[in-house]
């Protein structure tokens, strides 16, 4: 989930983009993470995926949240791995 791949036509070797919308996000925490990463992409110049320009919010965060709600942002949730050792050592 560290990276959300933007939909662009300039990526001929990029990942295949599914034609179906992404499944709705049930977790509020996952929604916030995905929308935050997408807002970061928008602030760096990524194209907006919403076609309705007249009703488009002005803030990148709001645009990102709307894109995630509509299933226009595709994301990967990494598999859980073994828990790392406790930080700090303790003893």
Secondary structure, 3 states (H helix, E strand, C coil): CCCCCCCCCCCCCCCCCCCCCCCCCCCHHHHHHHHHHHHHHHHCCCCCCCCCCCCCCCCHHHHHHHHHHCCCCCCCCCCCCCCCCCCCCCC
